[in-house]
Amino acid sequence: MADTHIHIHLDGGSTESGLLSARSTQSKRRKASPSTKKKAVRRPGAGLPKKYAKMGFKKGWKAYKKTPAYKRKKKARR
């Protein structure tokens, strides 16, 4: 289907299209690019290590909490 255009004649023959002017203002607005947003930085050593994550998170956390590394980290946070 063809778009319908409405032309308004102002001041001796200059035209302004209501449909086109609305589209042109919308296209000029730009969304913020993902690169401009601040990304949360993961602390080193935060979260479940990859070795244990491969087991599945429930089993992985259970196994990881038994390791001496986790116990040292937990003790250091106190």
N, CA, C and O atoms as CSV, one atom per row, in Angstrom:
chain,resi,resn,atom,element,x,y,z
A,1,MET,N,N,0.841,-1.173,0.000
A,1,MET,CA,C,0.000,0.000,0.000
A,1,MET,C,C,0.887,1.237,0.000
A,1,MET,O,O,1.966,1.247,0.592
A,2,ALA,N,N,0.425,2.250,-0.656
A,2,ALA,CA,C,1.169,3.506,-0.729
A,2,ALA,C,C,0.906,4.328,0.526
A,2,ALA,O,O,-0.208,4.348,1.048
A,3,ASP,N,N,1.951,5.008,1.003
A,3,ASP,CA,C,1.796,5.888,2.155
A,3,ASP,C,C,1.065,7.147,1.730
A,3,ASP,O,O,1.265,7.644,0.622
A,4,THR,N,N,0.239,7.649,2.587
A,4,THR,CA,C,-0.440,8.897,2.291
A,4,THR,C,C,0.363,10.033,2.894
A,4,THR,O,O,0.856,9.935,4.017
A,5,HIS,N,N,0.487,11.103,2.144
A,5,HIS,CA,C,1.249,12.260,2.592
A,5,HIS,C,C,0.341,13.467,2.630
A,5,HIS,O,O,-0.481,13.661,1.735
A,6,ILE,N,N,0.483,14.266,3.646
A,6,ILE,CA,C,-0.276,15.502,3.763
A,6,ILE,C,C,0.708,16.648,3.627
A,6,ILE,O,O,1.673,16.738,4.385
A,7,HIS,N,N,0.466,17.521,2.664
A,7,HIS,CA,C,1.322,18.684,2.447
A,7,HIS,C,C,0.561,19.930,2.859
A,7,HIS,O,O,-0.595,20.123,2.481
A,8,ILE,N,N,1.215,20.763,3.631
A,8,ILE,CA,C,0.620,22.024,4.052
A,8,ILE,C,C,1.428,23.134,3.400
A,8,ILE,O,O,2.648,23.179,3.555
A,9,HIS,N,N,0.778,24.016,2.683
A,9,HIS,CA,C,1.453,25.116,2.004
A,9,HIS,C,C,1.498,26.311,2.942
A,9,HIS,O,O,0.465,26.780,3.420
A,10,LEU,N,N,2.695,26.793,3.195
A,10,LEU,CA,C,2.888,27.942,4.068
A,10,LEU,C,C,3.685,29.011,3.343
A,10,LEU,O,O,4.552,28.691,2.530
A,11,ASP,N,N,3.414,30.225,3.612
A,11,ASP,CA,C,4.194,31.366,3.132
A,11,ASP,C,C,4.533,31.303,1.641
A,11,ASP,O,O,5.710,31.275,1.281
A,12,GLY,N,N,3.579,31.283,0.823
A,12,GLY,CA,C,3.799,31.400,-0.607
A,12,GLY,C,C,4.336,30.152,-1.283
A,12,GLY,O,O,5.126,30.276,-2.218
A,13,GLY,N,N,3.954,28.968,-0.865
A,13,GLY,CA,C,4.294,27.775,-1.616
A,13,GLY,C,C,5.295,26.840,-0.960
A,13,GLY,O,O,5.500,25.741,-1.476
A,14,SER,N,N,5.929,27.207,0.145
A,14,SER,CA,C,6.825,26.248,0.796
A,14,SER,C,C,5.976,25.143,1.418
A,14,SER,O,O,4.912,25.408,1.977
A,15,THR,N,N,6.445,23.931,1.320
A,15,THR,CA,C,5.650,22.810,1.813
A,15,THR,C,C,6.329,22.141,2.992
A,15,THR,O,O,7.552,22.143,3.130
A,16,GLU,N,N,5.498,21.577,3.823
A,16,GLU,CA,C,5.996,20.801,4.964
A,16,GLU,C,C,5.161,19.541,5.037
A,16,GLU,O,O,3.932,19.612,5.046
A,17,SER,N,N,5.791,18.419,5.089
A,17,SER,CA,C,5.069,17.160,5.131
A,17,SER,C,C,4.953,16.712,6.579
A,17,SER,O,O,5.964,16.525,7.257
A,18,GLY,N,N,3.735,16.541,7.053
A,18,GLY,CA,C,3.521,16.139,8.442
A,18,GLY,C,C,4.029,14.739,8.727
A,18,GLY,O,O,4.599,14.503,9.792
A,19,LEU,N,N,3.839,13.809,7.811
A,19,LEU,CA,C,4.258,12.428,7.989
A,19,LEU,C,C,5.771,12.287,7.952
A,19,LEU,O,O,6.350,11.581,8.778
A,20,LEU,N,N,6.409,12.949,7.010
A,20,LEU,CA,C,7.858,12.842,6.874
A,20,LEU,C,C,8.595,13.525,8.014
A,20,LEU,O,O,9.624,13.024,8.469
A,21,SER,N,N,8.088,14.663,8.485
A,21,SER,CA,C,8.782,15.360,9.566
A,21,SER,C,C,8.720,14.539,10.855
A,21,SER,O,O,9.670,14.554,11.637
A,22,ALA,N,N,7.626,13.831,11.084
A,22,ALA,CA,C,7.519,12.992,12.281
A,22,ALA,C,C,8.499,11.824,12.213
A,22,ALA,O,O,9.108,11.462,13.219
A,23,ARG,N,N,8.650,11.239,11.033
A,23,ARG,CA,C,9.584,10.123,10.877
A,23,ARG,C,C,11.030,10.581,11.006
A,23,ARG,O,O,11.855,9.882,11.596
A,24,SER,N,N,11.341,11.755,10.458
A,24,SER,CA,C,12.720,12.217,10.488
A,24,SER,C,C,13.163,12.530,11.914
A,24,SER,O,O,14.327,12.308,12.248
A,25,THR,N,N,12.272,13.039,12.764
A,25,THR,CA,C,12.660,13.331,14.148
A,25,THR,C,C,12.853,12.042,14.936
A,25,THR,O,O,13.706,11.979,15.821
A,26,GLN,N,N,12.073,11.021,14.623
A,26,GLN,CA,C,12.229,9.748,15.330
A,26,GLN,C,C,13.524,9.057,14.939
A,26,GLN,O,O,14.164,8.429,15.781
A,27,SER,N,N,13.918,9.162,13.686
A,27,SER,CA,C,15.122,8.474,13.247
A,27,SER,C,C,16.384,9.143,13.781
A,27,SER,O,O,17.432,8.503,13.867
A,28,LYS,N,N,16.295,10.425,14.139
A,28,LYS,CA,C,17.457,11.135,14.645
A,28,LYS,C,C,17.795,10.742,16.086
A,28,LYS,O,O,18.938,10.888,16.518
A,29,ARG,N,N,16.812,10.249,16.820
A,29,ARG,CA,C,17.073,9.825,18.185
A,29,ARG,C,C,17.901,8.554,18.168
A,29,ARG,O,O,17.599,7.615,17.432
A,30,ARG,N,N,18.936,8.528,18.974
A,30,ARG,CA,C,19.816,7.362,18.995
A,30,ARG,C,C,19.780,6.726,20.368
A,30,ARG,O,O,19.749,7.413,21.389
A,31,LYS,N,N,19.785,5.436,20.378
A,31,LYS,CA,C,19.861,4.701,21.636
A,31,LYS,C,C,21.306,4.669,22.093
A,31,LYS,O,O,22.234,4.745,21.287
A,32,ALA,N,N,21.479,4.556,23.404
A,32,ALA,CA,C,22.839,4.479,23.929
A,32,ALA,C,C,23.464,3.170,23.485
A,32,ALA,O,O,22.846,2.110,23.577
A,33,SER,N,N,24.671,3.254,23.011
A,33,SER,CA,C,25.340,2.042,22.544
A,33,SER,C,C,25.809,1.235,23.751
A,33,SER,O,O,26.101,1.815,24.797
A,34,PRO,N,N,25.885,-0.086,23.628
A,34,PRO,CA,C,26.287,-0.916,24.756
A,34,PRO,C,C,27.698,-0.614,25.247
A,34,PRO,O,O,28.015,-0.883,26.406
A,35,SER,N,N,28.551,-0.061,24.387
A,35,SER,CA,C,29.923,0.208,24.788
A,35,SER,C,C,30.012,1.392,25.748
A,35,SER,O,O,30.992,1.512,26.483
A,36,THR,N,N,29.006,2.268,25.755
A,36,THR,CA,C,29.053,3.425,26.642
A,36,THR,C,C,28.581,3.089,28.056
A,36,THR,O,O,28.902,3.811,29.000
A,37,LYS,N,N,27.836,2.020,28.212
A,37,LYS,CA,C,27.365,1.640,29.539
A,37,LYS,C,C,28.505,1.049,30.351
A,37,LYS,O,O,29.386,0.371,29.822
A,38,LYS,N,N,28.466,1.320,31.635
A,38,LYS,CA,C,29.485,0.765,32.529
A,38,LYS,C,C,29.174,-0.704,32.782
A,38,LYS,O,O,28.047,-1.057,33.131
A,39,LYS,N,N,30.150,-1.534,32.611
A,39,LYS,CA,C,29.979,-2.958,32.818
A,39,LYS,C,C,30.531,-3.315,34.199
A,39,LYS,O,O,31.594,-2.830,34.587
A,40,ALA,N,N,29.825,-4.145,34.929
A,40,ALA,CA,C,30.274,-4.544,36.252
A,40,ALA,C,C,31.562,-5.357,36.124
A,40,ALA,O,O,31.652,-6.274,35.308
A,41,VAL,N,N,32.527,-5.016,36.917
A,41,VAL,CA,C,33.815,-5.691,36.882
A,41,VAL,C,C,33.807,-6.796,37.929
A,41,VAL,O,O,33.502,-6.557,39.098
A,42,ARG,N,N,34.136,-7.981,37.506
A,42,ARG,CA,C,34.148,-9.131,38.400
A,42,ARG,C,C,35.449,-9.136,39.183
A,42,ARG,O,O,36.535,-9.040,38.611
A,43,ARG,N,N,35.327,-9.247,40.487
A,43,ARG,CA,C,36.515,-9.295,41.335
A,43,ARG,C,C,37.255,-10.593,41.068
A,43,ARG,O,O,36.620,-11.625,40.854
A,44,PRO,N,N,38.581,-10.570,41.075
A,44,PRO,CA,C,39.314,-11.823,40.909
A,44,PRO,C,C,39.039,-12.734,42.102
A,44,PRO,O,O,39.083,-12.299,43.253
A,45,GLY,N,N,38.763,-13.969,41.821
A,45,GLY,CA,C,38.486,-14.929,42.891
A,45,GLY,C,C,37.055,-14.919,43.369
A,45,GLY,O,O,36.722,-15.637,44.311
A,46,ALA,N,N,36.187,-14.121,42.745
A,46,ALA,CA,C,34.782,-14.066,43.153
A,46,ALA,C,C,34.004,-15.135,42.398
A,46,ALA,O,O,34.201,-15.319,41.196
A,47,GLY,N,N,33.143,-15.821,43.082
A,47,GLY,CA,C,32.293,-16.813,42.439
A,47,GLY,C,C,32.907,-18.199,42.419
A,47,GLY,O,O,33.967,-18.436,42.997
A,48,LEU,N,N,32.239,-19.086,41.763
A,48,LEU,CA,C,32.632,-20.492,41.700
A,48,LEU,C,C,33.668,-20.708,40.599
A,48,LEU,O,O,33.438,-20.303,39.460
A,49,PRO,N,N,34.792,-21.330,40.909
A,49,PRO,CA,C,35.788,-21.607,39.868
A,49,PRO,C,C,35.239,-22.508,38.764
A,49,PRO,O,O,34.340,-23.319,38.991
A,50,LYS,N,N,35.793,-22.350,37.578
A,50,LYS,CA,C,35.316,-23.066,36.395
A,50,LYS,C,C,35.328,-24.584,36.595
A,50,LYS,O,O,34.420,-25.284,36.148
A,51,LYS,N,N,36.347,-25.073,37.257
A,51,LYS,CA,C,36.486,-26.516,37.486
A,51,LYS,C,C,35.249,-27.072,38.200
A,51,LYS,O,O,34.758,-28.149,37.860
A,52,TYR,N,N,34.756,-26.331,39.185
A,52,TYR,CA,C,33.604,-26.781,39.958
A,52,TYR,C,C,32.287,-26.425,39.284
A,52,TYR,O,O,31.287,-27.116,39.483
A,53,ALA,N,N,32.269,-25.363,38.493
A,53,ALA,CA,C,31.053,-24.975,37.778
A,53,ALA,C,C,30.671,-26.028,36.741
A,53,ALA,O,O,29.492,-26.219,36.445
A,54,LYS,N,N,31.677,-26.708,36.192
A,54,LYS,CA,C,31.408,-27.753,35.207
A,54,LYS,C,C,30.642,-28.919,35.819
A,54,LYS,O,O,29.942,-29.642,35.110
A,55,MET,N,N,30.767,-29.107,37.128
A,55,MET,CA,C,30.047,-30.187,37.809
A,55,MET,C,C,28.548,-29.882,37.900
A,55,MET,O,O,27.732,-30.782,38.099
A,56,GLY,N,N,28.208,-28.626,37.754
A,56,GLY,CA,C,26.850,-28.173,38.029
A,56,GLY,C,C,26.953,-27.360,39.304
A,56,GLY,O,O,27.757,-27.692,40.175
A,57,PHE,N,N,26.174,-26.322,39.438
A,57,PHE,CA,C,26.395,-25.404,40.532
A,57,PHE,C,C,26.081,-25.992,41.905
A,57,PHE,O,O,26.789,-25.691,42.866
A,58,LYS,N,N,25.081,-26.790,42.022
A,58,LYS,CA,C,24.750,-27.353,43.341
A,58,LYS,C,C,25.864,-28.284,43.816
A,58,LYS,O,O,26.360,-28.141,44.933
A,59,LYS,N,N,26.256,-29.233,42.972
A,59,LYS,CA,C,27.333,-30.163,43.329
A,59,LYS,C,C,28.673,-29.437,43.403
A,59,LYS,O,O,29.503,-29.741,44.259
A,60,GLY,N,N,28.879,-28.479,42.505
A,60,GLY,CA,C,30.128,-27.739,42.455
A,60,GLY,C,C,30.375,-26.930,43.713
A,60,GLY,O,O,31.477,-26.963,44.260
A,61,TRP,N,N,29.367,-26.200,44.184
A,61,TRP,CA,C,29.534,-25.430,45.423
A,61,TRP,C,C,29.780,-26.354,46.605
A,61,TRP,O,O,30.595,-26.053,47.478
A,62,LYS,N,N,29.080,-27.470,46.632
A,62,LYS,CA,C,29.260,-28.415,47.734
A,62,LYS,C,C,30.701,-28.929,47.769
A,62,LYS,O,O,31.310,-28.997,48.836
A,63,ALA,N,N,31.244,-29.287,46.610
A,63,ALA,CA,C,32.614,-29.784,46.529
A,63,ALA,C,C,33.625,-28.667,46.800
A,63,ALA,O,O,34.627,-28.894,47.478
A,64,TYR,N,N,33.370,-27.460,46.276
A,64,TYR,CA,C,34.309,-26.347,46.431
A,64,TYR,C,C,34.418,-25.898,47.888
A,64,TYR,O,O,35.495,-25.507,48.338
A,65,LYS,N,N,33.312,-25.953,48.623
A,65,LYS,CA,C,33.335,-25.530,50.024
A,65,LYS,C,C,34.171,-26.450,50.896
A,65,LYS,O,O,34.558,-26.073,52.002
A,66,LYS,N,N,34.452,-27.645,50.413
A,66,LYS,CA,C,35.288,-28.596,51.161
A,66,LYS,C,C,36.781,-28.373,50.920
A,66,LYS,O,O,37.598,-28.938,51.648
A,67,THR,N,N,37.165,-27.573,49.931
A,67,THR,CA,C,38.573,-27.383,49.578
A,67,THR,C,C,39.263,-26.420,50.549
A,67,THR,O,O,38.625,-25.521,51.097
A,68,PRO,N,N,40.568,-26.615,50.757
A,68,PRO,CA,C,41.323,-25.707,51.634
A,68,PRO,C,C,41.350,-24.267,51.114
A,68,PRO,O,O,41.403,-23.330,51.910
A,69,ALA,N,N,41.315,-24.077,49.796
A,69,ALA,CA,C,41.337,-22.731,49.217
A,69,ALA,C,C,40.099,-21.943,49.639
A,69,ALA,O,O,40.201,-20.765,49.982
A,70,TYR,N,N,38.951,-22.574,49.617
A,70,TYR,CA,C,37.716,-21.908,50.024
A,70,TYR,C,C,37.769,-21.567,51.512
A,70,TYR,O,O,37.365,-20.477,51.916
A,71,LYS,N,N,38.256,-22.481,52.309
A,71,LYS,CA,C,38.331,-22.245,53.762
A,71,LYS,C,C,39.268,-21.082,54.075
A,71,LYS,O,O,38.982,-20.284,54.969
A,72,ARG,N,N,40.388,-20.974,53.348
A,72,ARG,CA,C,41.312,-19.846,53.543
A,72,ARG,C,C,40.639,-18.517,53.151
A,72,ARG,O,O,40.751,-17.515,53.856
A,73,LYS,N,N,39.943,-18.542,52.014
A,73,LYS,CA,C,39.285,-17.338,51.520
A,73,LYS,C,C,38.203,-16.888,52.503
A,73,LYS,O,O,38.062,-15.695,52.771
A,74,LYS,N,N,37.454,-17.830,53.030
A,74,LYS,CA,C,36.375,-17.529,53.965
A,74,LYS,C,C,36.961,-16.946,55.257
A,74,LYS,O,O,36.410,-15.998,55.816
A,75,LYS,N,N,38.068,-17.507,55.727
A,75,LYS,CA,C,38.714,-17.047,56.939
A,75,LYS,C,C,39.272,-15.630,56.750
A,75,LYS,O,O,39.205,-14.816,57.672
A,76,ALA,N,N,39.809,-15.335,55.589
A,76,ALA,CA,C,40.392,-14.037,55.289
A,76,ALA,C,C,39.335,-12.929,55.232
A,76,ALA,O,O,39.639,-11.778,55.544
A,77,ARG,N,N,38.113,-13.253,54.842
A,77,ARG,CA,C,37.037,-12.259,54.748
A,77,ARG,C,C,36.527,-11.819,56.113
A,77,ARG,O,O,35.945,-10.739,56.220
A,78,ARG,N,N,36.718,-12.596,57.133
A,78,ARG,CA,C,36.194,-12.255,58.462
A,78,ARG,C,C,36.861,-11.108,59.055
A,78,ARG,O,O,36.527,-10.706,60.170
